[in-house]
């Protein structure tokens, strides 16, 4: 039975111009960096060594497609892919460790990936053979599966390529699912479209029910990524997001308290505190405590209105 391969230190084995091509594809304003990267690519592309390396890569892929010299089989959920051990080992440290140490895959010549589809694994194997980033369609399920498999195998270039494709069009509706992926695979730390979308639209989440789809851990990360300001305005918005996330679910009362400890509650302005008290108080006097809370809210509003007569009760509640 196959043993789990532990993630190991990433090792780059792609042709030398991969990094420079990545620089050119980056969304950066550093034109000088791009200019020099293009020059380096031109030199590398013209070198005999690189041309021979590129030809060898594509020749091995051609042999794989023809099933010539195949000595290892990758079993997926819905099919099997044949490959050459030497190519997998030279292109990916994950496979190198699997096929050179005393593991069942080395002896059997079979690698079992019972959680990955053949279509996803074919993309990965083709990349390992050719070092060419694929043109990916906007298939969220496939891209998420590729991210999961690349994360397991420590194939960083392809993982980043899939992540950029997955997050090239973020909306309020798609954000929760994307944020789950970012949290699971530690992708939120990268300067990507998803993080930019979050920071630019954090105010909208205070009134959007999609935030309620996040788990407590995902919400904690949400707060961490936007809580980069000491201003009361940002703390007010985050507080409203927490209340929106908690909504009327009693099971989220304790998690909401833990989330509030991540912000400076003492920085909230009085208007925000009043609004949140109103949201948290359902107006149903079931206990003495409910009656007392209602009285406190009423007095708080009177005090707030005394300091700021321009504030209208209907405006606050609305």
C-alpha positions as CSV (number, residue, x, y, z in Angstrom):
1,X,0.0,0.0,0.0
2,X,1.3,3.5,-0.9
3,X,2.7,5.7,1.9
4,X,2.0,9.4,2.1
5,X,4.8,11.5,0.8
6,X,5.6,14.5,3.1
7,X,6.0,17.9,1.4
8,X,9.7,18.6,0.9
9,X,11.7,21.7,0.1
10,X,10.7,23.0,-3.3
11,X,13.3,22.5,-6.1
12,X,13.2,24.2,-9.5
13,X,14.2,21.9,-12.4
14,X,12.5,23.7,-15.2
15,X,14.4,25.2,-18.2
16,X,16.3,28.4,-17.2
17,X,14.0,30.8,-19.0
18,X,10.8,29.8,-17.1
19,X,11.4,32.3,-14.3
20,X,12.1,35.1,-16.8
21,X,8.9,34.3,-18.8
22,X,7.0,34.4,-15.5
23,X,8.4,37.9,-14.9
24,X,7.1,39.0,-18.3
25,X,3.6,37.6,-17.5
26,X,3.4,39.3,-14.1
27,X,1.1,42.2,-13.6
28,X,3.9,44.6,-12.7
29,X,4.7,48.2,-13.4
30,X,8.4,47.6,-13.4
31,X,9.1,48.0,-17.1
32,X,12.8,47.9,-16.6
33,X,12.6,44.4,-15.0
34,X,10.4,43.2,-17.9
35,X,12.8,44.7,-20.4
36,X,15.8,42.8,-19.0
37,X,13.8,39.6,-18.7
38,X,12.9,39.8,-22.4
39,X,16.6,40.2,-23.3
40,X,17.5,37.2,-21.1
41,X,14.8,35.1,-22.8
42,X,16.1,36.0,-26.2
43,X,19.7,34.9,-25.3
44,X,18.5,31.7,-23.7
45,X,16.2,30.8,-26.6
46,X,19.1,31.2,-29.0
47,X,21.5,29.1,-27.0
48,X,22.3,25.6,-28.3
49,X,22.0,24.1,-24.8
50,X,18.5,25.4,-24.3
51,X,17.4,24.3,-27.8
52,X,18.7,20.8,-27.2
53,X,17.0,20.7,-23.8
54,X,13.7,21.9,-25.2
55,X,13.9,19.3,-28.0
56,X,14.6,16.6,-25.5
57,X,11.6,17.6,-23.4
58,X,9.2,17.5,-26.4
59,X,10.7,14.3,-27.8
60,X,10.0,12.5,-24.5
61,X,6.4,13.8,-24.5
62,X,6.0,12.5,-28.1
63,X,7.3,9.1,-26.9
64,X,4.9,9.2,-24.0
65,X,1.9,9.9,-26.2
66,X,3.0,6.9,-28.4
67,X,3.4,4.8,-25.3
68,X,7.0,4.0,-26.2
69,X,9.3,3.1,-23.3
70,X,6.6,3.5,-20.7
71,X,7.8,2.1,-17.3
72,X,5.4,3.6,-14.8
73,X,1.6,4.0,-14.6
74,X,-0.4,6.6,-12.8
75,X,-3.8,5.3,-11.7
76,X,-6.4,8.0,-11.3
77,X,-10.1,7.9,-10.4
78,X,-11.2,7.5,-14.0
79,X,-8.3,6.1,-15.9
80,X,-4.5,5.5,-16.1
81,X,-1.7,7.5,-17.6
82,X,1.6,6.0,-18.7
83,X,4.9,7.8,-18.2
84,X,8.7,7.5,-17.9
85,X,10.1,7.3,-14.5
86,X,13.2,9.3,-15.4
87,X,11.2,12.3,-16.6
88,X,8.9,12.3,-13.6
89,X,11.9,12.0,-11.2
90,X,14.0,14.7,-13.0
91,X,11.1,17.2,-13.1
92,X,9.5,16.7,-9.7
93,X,11.1,16.0,-6.4
94,X,7.9,14.4,-5.1
95,X,8.1,11.7,-7.8
96,X,11.9,11.4,-7.3
97,X,11.5,10.5,-3.7
98,X,8.6,8.2,-4.4
99,X,10.4,6.3,-7.1
100,X,13.8,6.1,-5.6
101,X,13.1,5.3,-1.9
102,X,11.9,1.9,-0.6
103,X,8.3,2.4,-1.4
104,X,5.7,0.3,-3.1
105,X,5.6,2.5,-6.2
106,X,9.3,1.8,-6.9
107,X,8.7,-1.9,-7.0
108,X,5.3,-2.1,-8.6
109,X,5.8,0.7,-11.2
110,X,2.3,2.0,-10.3
111,X,1.3,5.2,-8.6
112,X,-2.2,5.5,-7.2
113,X,-3.9,8.8,-7.0
114,X,-7.4,7.8,-6.0
115,X,-8.5,11.4,-5.4
116,X,-7.4,13.0,-8.7
117,X,-9.0,12.7,-12.1
118,X,-7.2,11.7,-15.3
119,X,-7.8,15.0,-16.9
120,X,-6.1,16.9,-14.1
121,X,-3.2,14.5,-13.9
122,X,-2.7,14.6,-17.6
123,X,-2.2,18.4,-17.4
124,X,0.4,17.9,-14.6
125,X,2.3,15.2,-16.4
126,X,2.4,17.2,-19.6
127,X,3.8,20.1,-17.8
128,X,6.5,18.0,-16.2
129,X,7.5,16.8,-19.6
130,X,7.4,20.0,-21.5
131,X,7.8,22.7,-18.8
132,X,5.1,24.7,-20.8
133,X,2.3,26.3,-18.8
134,X,-1.0,25.1,-20.3
135,X,-3.8,27.3,-21.6
136,X,-6.5,26.6,-19.1
137,X,-10.2,27.0,-19.5
138,X,-12.2,28.6,-16.7
139,X,-13.3,25.3,-15.1
140,X,-13.4,26.0,-11.4
141,X,-13.6,22.4,-10.3
142,X,-10.6,21.4,-12.5
143,X,-8.6,24.4,-11.5
144,X,-9.2,23.7,-7.8
145,X,-8.2,20.0,-8.3
146,X,-5.0,21.1,-10.0
147,X,-4.2,23.5,-7.2
148,X,-4.7,20.7,-4.7
149,X,-2.5,18.2,-6.6
150,X,0.2,20.8,-7.3
151,X,0.2,21.7,-3.7
152,X,0.7,18.1,-2.7
153,X,3.5,17.6,-5.3
154,X,5.1,21.0,-4.6
155,X,4.9,22.1,-8.3
156,X,4.8,25.8,-7.5
157,X,4.9,27.3,-11.1
158,X,1.9,25.4,-12.2
159,X,0.0,26.0,-9.0
160,X,0.5,29.7,-9.3
161,X,-0.6,29.6,-12.9
162,X,-3.8,27.7,-12.0
163,X,-4.5,30.1,-9.0
164,X,-4.1,33.2,-11.2
165,X,-6.6,31.7,-13.7
166,X,-9.1,30.7,-11.0
167,X,-9.0,34.2,-9.5
168,X,-9.0,36.3,-12.7
169,X,-12.7,37.2,-12.2
170,X,-13.7,37.5,-8.6
171,X,-17.2,38.5,-7.6
172,X,-19.2,38.6,-4.3
173,X,-20.8,35.3,-5.3
174,X,-17.6,33.5,-6.1
175,X,-15.5,34.9,-3.2
176,X,-16.5,32.4,-0.5
177,X,-15.4,29.4,-2.5
178,X,-12.2,31.0,-3.6
179,X,-11.4,32.1,-0.1
180,X,-11.9,28.5,1.1
181,X,-9.3,27.4,-1.4
182,X,-6.9,30.3,-0.5
183,X,-7.2,29.4,3.2
184,X,-6.7,25.7,2.7
185,X,-3.6,26.0,0.5
186,X,-2.1,29.2,2.0
187,X,-2.6,31.2,-1.1
188,X,-3.9,34.3,0.6
189,X,-0.4,35.6,1.2
190,X,0.2,36.2,-2.4
191,X,-0.5,39.5,-4.1
192,X,-3.4,38.2,-6.2
193,X,-6.8,39.4,-7.5
194,X,-8.6,37.7,-4.6
195,X,-6.8,39.7,-1.9
196,X,-7.2,42.9,-3.9
197,X,-10.9,42.3,-4.3
198,X,-11.3,41.7,-0.5
199,X,-9.5,44.8,0.5
200,X,-11.3,47.0,-2.1
201,X,-14.8,45.7,-1.2
202,X,-14.6,44.9,2.5
203,X,-17.5,47.4,3.2
204,X,-19.8,45.4,0.9
205,X,-19.3,42.2,3.0
206,X,-20.9,44.0,6.0
207,X,-24.3,43.7,4.2
208,X,-23.7,40.7,2.0
209,X,-25.0,37.3,3.1
210,X,-22.3,35.4,1.2
211,X,-19.9,36.1,4.1
212,X,-22.0,33.7,6.2
213,X,-20.7,30.8,4.1
214,X,-17.2,31.2,5.6
215,X,-16.1,29.1,8.5
216,X,-14.7,30.6,11.7
217,X,-11.1,29.9,10.5
218,X,-11.8,31.5,7.2
219,X,-13.4,34.5,8.9
220,X,-10.4,34.9,11.1
221,X,-8.1,35.0,8.1
222,X,-10.6,37.4,6.4
223,X,-10.1,39.8,9.4
224,X,-6.3,39.3,9.5
225,X,-6.0,40.3,5.8
226,X,-8.1,43.5,6.1
227,X,-7.2,44.6,9.6
228,X,-4.2,46.5,8.4
229,X,-5.3,49.9,9.6
230,X,-5.5,51.5,13.0
231,X,-8.3,53.8,12.0
232,X,-11.7,53.5,13.6
233,X,-13.3,53.3,10.2
234,X,-11.7,50.0,9.4
235,X,-12.6,48.5,12.8
236,X,-16.2,49.6,12.4
237,X,-16.4,47.8,9.0
238,X,-14.9,44.6,10.4
239,X,-17.2,44.6,13.4
240,X,-20.2,44.9,11.1
241,X,-18.8,42.0,9.0
242,X,-18.5,39.8,12.1
243,X,-22.2,40.6,13.0
244,X,-23.3,39.8,9.5
245,X,-21.3,36.5,9.6
246,X,-22.9,35.6,13.0
247,X,-26.4,36.6,11.8
248,X,-29.0,34.8,14.0
249,X,-27.1,31.6,14.5
250,X,-26.7,30.9,18.2
251,X,-23.9,28.4,17.5
252,X,-21.8,31.3,16.2
253,X,-22.1,33.4,19.4
254,X,-18.9,32.1,21.0
255,X,-16.9,32.1,17.7
256,X,-18.0,35.7,17.1
257,X,-16.7,36.7,20.5
258,X,-13.3,35.1,19.6
259,X,-13.3,37.1,16.3
260,X,-14.1,40.3,18.1
261,X,-10.9,39.8,20.1
262,X,-8.9,40.2,16.9
263,X,-9.9,43.9,16.6
264,X,-9.8,47.0,18.8
265,X,-13.4,47.2,20.0
266,X,-12.5,50.3,21.9
267,X,-11.9,52.0,18.5
268,X,-15.5,51.5,17.4
269,X,-17.5,54.8,17.2
270,X,-20.7,55.2,19.1
271,X,-22.9,55.1,16.0
272,X,-21.5,51.7,15.0
273,X,-21.9,50.3,18.6
274,X,-25.5,51.4,18.6
275,X,-26.2,49.8,15.3
276,X,-24.6,46.5,16.4
277,X,-26.5,46.6,19.7
278,X,-29.7,46.9,17.7
279,X,-28.7,44.1,15.4
280,X,-27.9,41.8,18.3
281,X,-31.1,42.6,20.2
282,X,-34.1,40.7,18.7
283,X,-36.6,42.8,20.6
284,X,-38.3,39.7,22.1
285,X,-38.5,40.0,25.9
286,X,-38.0,36.3,26.8
287,X,-36.0,37.0,29.9
288,X,-35.2,39.8,32.4
289,X,-31.9,40.1,30.7
290,X,-33.6,40.9,27.4
291,X,-35.6,43.6,29.1
292,X,-32.5,45.2,30.6
293,X,-30.6,45.0,27.2
294,X,-33.5,46.8,25.5
295,X,-33.4,49.5,28.2
296,X,-29.7,50.0,27.7
297,X,-30.1,50.3,24.0
298,X,-32.7,52.9,24.4
299,X,-30.6,54.9,26.8
300,X,-27.6,54.6,24.6
301,X,-29.5,56.0,21.7
302,X,-30.7,58.9,23.8
303,X,-27.1,59.7,24.8
304,X,-25.9,59.4,21.2
305,X,-28.7,61.6,20.0
306,X,-27.9,64.2,22.6
307,X,-24.3,64.5,21.4
308,X,-25.3,64.5,17.8
309,X,-28.8,65.9,17.2
310,X,-28.4,65.6,13.4
311,X,-28.6,61.8,13.7
312,X,-32.1,60.5,13.0
313,X,-33.3,57.3,14.6
314,X,-34.7,56.0,11.3
315,X,-31.4,56.7,9.5
316,X,-29.6,54.6,12.0
317,X,-31.9,51.7,11.9
318,X,-32.1,51.9,8.1
